[in-house]
């Protein structure tokens, strides 16, 4: 994952795993994300707590670099987080003259908090830099979502995405990734309250992924390469704004059948004041043994739309 992010232009950093109370208050952490450990002899009295999230350190590092003259920053970090969510046992005294028993080793592990591995990133400013080659592009919250999507897809896990309201992200601009029904990542635009307090650009996005929350198969099965040409059909649908694009995509996949090779949402449009949204998808069909006819592909497109209509009332735009 680190190599993937580095190849995408993000720079790896290593922050101290300590945070202040003011940082936790600013980021709006609640529940398990606010349950931390206070260090008995901290390096600094200002930062006496162990981090429960990677984003405070990353955003502080981004702000420091911008204050020193950088125009844009793209950083990521991989490391452990610490949450005080379970009762720890006393380690006891293990013998030094021989190997501890399995029970003693288990007791030792139960005396320290779990330290799940997370990976997180922050991009502030431009996603692509300006220069003699032209004007750059300001980062959008969807850029953070796309990075997480790539990381999870590369791991071989199937996932779903839902819009959520979760600090420190901007309400309505935060996506939650779920694997087997459990949240494993969040990505989106950072809340203006946080960016203002840290003197960060309004266009600041971040993501955080629980690496230990993913499954890693011992081997991957590669898809066979077909010599047959692909057939591409676009489908545009009107659907209620309460229905997520993820659900519509799943319905289209179900209706399109086994000949559907891939599907990609490429446009979303909603007129101000209306409750219907327009979602446009590109459907790629391919058969392993023949070239699909235009009639076959058109029929598959209609079948896909029919399932979306049955499940969510989606109407195909003419």
C-alpha positions in Angstrom: 0.0 0.0 0.0 2.8 2.4 0.8 4.4 1.7 -2.6 1.0 2.4 -4.3 0.6 5.7 -2.5 4.2 6.7 -3.2 3.7 5.9 -6.9 0.7 8.2 -6.8 2.9 11.1 -5.6 2.3 11.0 -1.9 5.3 11.4 0.4 5.7 9.0 3.4 6.2 10.6 6.8 6.6 9.2 10.3 5.0 11.2 13.2 5.3 10.7 16.9 2.3 8.7 18.1 1.4 11.4 20.7 -1.5 13.9 20.6 -2.8 16.7 22.8 -6.2 17.1 24.4 -6.8 20.1 22.2 -6.2 18.1 19.1 -8.7 15.4 20.1 -11.3 18.1 20.9 -10.6 19.9 17.6 -11.1 16.7 15.6 -14.3 15.9 17.3 -13.4 12.4 18.2 -16.1 10.5 20.2 -16.8 7.0 21.3 -13.9 4.6 20.9 -11.9 7.1 18.9 -11.8 9.3 22.0 -10.7 6.6 24.4 -6.9 6.8 24.7 -4.1 6.2 27.1 -2.3 8.9 29.1 1.5 8.4 29.2 3.0 8.4 32.7 6.2 10.1 31.5 5.5 11.9 28.2 8.2 13.5 26.1 6.2 16.7 26.2 3.5 17.7 28.7 1.6 19.2 25.7 1.2 15.8 24.1 0.6 13.3 26.9 -1.8 10.9 25.1 -1.3 8.1 22.6 -3.0 8.7 19.2 -6.3 7.0 18.4 -6.2 8.1 14.8 -3.5 9.0 12.2 -5.1 12.2 10.9 -4.2 14.7 13.6 -0.4 14.1 13.1 -0.7 14.1 9.4 -2.7 17.4 9.3 -0.3 19.0 11.7 2.6 18.0 9.5 0.8 19.3 6.4 0.2 22.6 8.1 3.8 22.9 9.2 5.1 22.3 5.6 2.6 24.8 4.1 3.6 27.4 6.7 7.3 27.0 5.6 6.5 27.8 2.0 5.1 24.7 0.3 2.3 25.4 -2.1 0.7 22.0 -1.8 1.4 18.8 0.1 0.5 15.1 -0.3 1.5 13.0 2.7 0.8 9.5 4.0 1.7 7.5 7.1 1.5 3.9 8.1 1.5 3.1 11.8 -0.3 1.8 14.8 -3.1 3.5 16.8 -4.0 2.9 20.4 -7.5 2.8 21.8 -8.5 2.2 25.5 -11.5 0.0 24.7 -10.8 -3.1 26.8 -9.7 -4.1 30.3 -6.0 -5.0 30.3 -4.7 -7.7 32.6 -1.6 -7.7 34.8 1.3 -9.2 32.9 2.8 -11.0 35.9 6.4 -12.2 36.2 7.6 -14.5 33.4 10.7 -16.7 34.1 14.0 -15.5 32.7 15.8 -18.9 32.7 13.4 -20.6 30.3 10.8 -19.8 27.6 7.5 -18.6 29.0 4.5 -21.0 28.6 1.8 -20.3 26.1 -0.5 -19.2 28.9 2.1 -16.7 30.2 2.7 -15.3 26.7 -1.0 -14.9 26.2 -1.2 -13.0 29.6 1.7 -10.7 28.5 -0.1 -9.8 25.3 -3.4 -9.2 27.2 -1.5 -6.7 29.4 -0.9 -4.3 26.5 -3.5 -2.6 24.3 -4.1 -3.8 20.8 -2.2 -1.8 18.2 -4.0 -2.2 14.9 -2.1 -1.1 11.8 -3.7 1.9 10.0 -2.6 3.8 6.9 -3.8 7.4 6.2 -3.1 10.2 3.9 -3.6 14.0 3.5 -3.6 16.1 0.4 -3.9 19.9 0.7 -3.9 22.4 -2.2 -3.5 21.1 -5.7 -3.8 17.5 -6.8 -1.8 18.2 -10.0 0.7 21.1 -9.8 0.6 24.2 -11.9 3.6 25.1 -14.1 4.8 26.0 -17.5 2.7 23.0 -18.8 -0.5 24.7 -17.6 -2.8 25.3 -14.7 -3.0 22.6 -12.0 -6.2 21.1 -10.5 -7.3 21.7 -6.9 -7.8 18.5 -5.0 -11.4 17.3 -4.6 -12.8 15.0 -1.9 -13.4 12.4 -4.5 -9.6 12.1 -5.0 -9.3 10.7 -1.5 -12.1 8.3 -2.1 -10.5 7.1 -5.3 -7.2 6.4 -3.5 -8.9 4.2 -0.9 -10.9 2.5 -3.6 -7.7 1.5 -5.3 -6.0 0.3 -2.1 -8.9 -2.0 -1.2 -9.4 -3.2 -4.8 -5.7 -4.1 -4.9 -6.1 -6.2 -1.7 -8.7 -8.3 -3.4 -11.5 -7.4 -1.0 -15.1 -6.7 -2.1 -16.5 -3.6 -0.5 -19.4 -1.2 -0.4 -19.4 2.6 0.0 -21.9 4.8 1.9 -22.0 8.5 2.6 -21.6 9.2 6.4 -21.3 12.1 8.8 -18.1 11.5 10.7 -15.6 13.9 12.3 -13.2 15.3 11.2 -14.6 15.1 7.7 -17.1 17.5 6.1 -20.7 16.5 6.4 -21.9 15.2 3.1 -18.4 14.8 1.8 -17.2 11.7 3.6 -17.4 8.2 2.3 -17.3 5.0 4.5 -15.9 1.8 3.0 -17.3 -1.4 4.4 -15.9 -5.0 4.0 -18.1 -7.8 5.2 -20.4 -5.2 6.8 -17.7 -3.6 8.9 -16.3 -0.1 8.4 -12.6 -0.3 7.3 -12.0 3.2 5.9 -13.2 6.7 5.6 -12.2 9.3 3.0 -13.3 12.8 2.1 -12.9 16.5 2.7 -11.8 17.8 6.1 -14.3 19.9 8.0 -13.8 23.7 7.6 -13.6 24.1 11.3 -10.4 21.9 11.4 -8.8 23.4 8.3 -9.4 27.0 9.6 -7.9 26.2 13.1 -4.8 24.6 11.4 -4.5 27.3 8.7 -4.9 24.7 6.0 -6.5 25.3 2.6 -10.2 24.7 2.4 -9.3 22.2 -0.3 -7.8 19.6 2.1 -8.8 16.0 1.9 -7.8 13.0 4.0 -8.4 9.2 4.2 -7.8 6.6 6.9 -7.8 2.8 6.3 -7.6 0.0 8.8 -5.1 -2.3 7.2 -5.7 -5.1 9.7 -9.4 -4.8 8.8 -8.9 -6.3 5.4 -8.5 -10.0 4.4 -5.5 -11.0 2.4 -5.8 -14.2 0.4 -2.7 -16.3 -0.1 -3.1 -16.1 -3.8 -5.0 -14.2 -6.4 -6.8 -15.7 -9.4 -6.1 -13.6 -12.5 -8.9 -13.1 -15.0 -8.3 -14.7 -18.4 -7.4 -12.3 -21.2 -9.9 -12.4 -24.0 -9.0 -11.7 -27.7 -12.6 -10.8 -28.4 -13.5 -7.1 -28.7 -15.4 -5.3 -26.0 -18.8 -3.8 -26.5 -19.5 -0.5 -24.7 -23.0 0.8 -23.8 -23.8 3.8 -21.7 -26.9 4.0 -19.6 -28.3 7.1 -17.9 -30.9 6.8 -15.2 -33.2 9.1 -13.1 -33.4 7.9 -9.5 -34.4 9.4 -6.2 -31.6 11.3 -4.5 -31.9 9.0 -1.4 -30.7 6.0 -3.4 -26.9 5.8 -3.5 -25.0 5.3 -6.8 -23.5 2.2 -5.2 -26.9 0.5 -4.9 -27.8 1.4 -8.5 -24.5 0.0 -9.7 -25.2 -3.2 -7.8 -28.6 -3.5 -9.4 -27.2 -2.9 -12.9 -24.5 -5.6 -12.3 -27.2 -8.0 -11.3 -29.3 -7.3 -14.4 -26.5 -7.2 -16.9 -25.4 -10.8 -16.2 -22.1 -12.6 -16.6 -21.1 -10.9 -19.9 -20.7 -7.6 -18.0 -16.9 -7.1 -17.7 -16.9 -3.7 -15.9 -19.1 -0.8 -14.9 -18.1 2.8 -14.2 -20.1 5.8 -13.0 -19.0 8.7 -15.1 -21.6 11.4 -14.4 -23.9 12.6 -11.7 -26.2 15.5 -12.2 -29.0 17.1 -10.1 -30.9 20.2 -10.7 -31.2 22.6 -7.8 -34.4 22.0 -5.8 -35.2 18.6 -7.4 -35.3 15.3 -5.6 -34.2 13.2 -8.6 -30.6 12.7 -9.7 -29.3 11.6 -13.0 -26.6 8.8 -12.9 -24.7 7.8 -16.0 -22.8 4.5 -16.2 -20.5 3.0 -18.8 -21.1 -0.7 -19.2 -18.4 -2.9 -20.9 -19.6 -6.3 -22.2 -17.4 -9.0 -23.5 -17.8 -12.7 -24.5 -14.9 -15.1 -24.4 -15.9 -17.0 -27.5 -17.5 -14.5 -29.9 -18.1 -10.9 -30.8 -21.3 -9.6 -29.3 -23.8 -8.1 -31.6 -25.3 -4.7 -31.0 -28.7 -6.3 -30.5 -27.3 -8.6 -27.7 -25.6 -5.6 -26.0 -28.7 -3.4 -26.2 -30.8 -6.2 -24.7 -28.4 -6.6 -21.8 -28.4 -2.9 -21.2 -32.2 -3.0 -21.0 -32.2 -5.9 -18.6 -29.7 -4.1 -16.4 -32.0 -1.0 -16.3 -35.1 -3.2 -15.6 -33.5 -4.5 -12.4 -32.6 -1.0 -11.3 -36.2 0.1 -12.0 -37.6 -2.9 -10.1 -35.4 -2.3 -7.0 -35.1 1.5 -6.8 -37.6 2.9 -9.3 -34.8 4.1 -11.6 -36.0 5.3 -15.0 -33.8 5.1 -18.1 -33.3 8.5 -19.8 -34.2 8.5 -23.4 
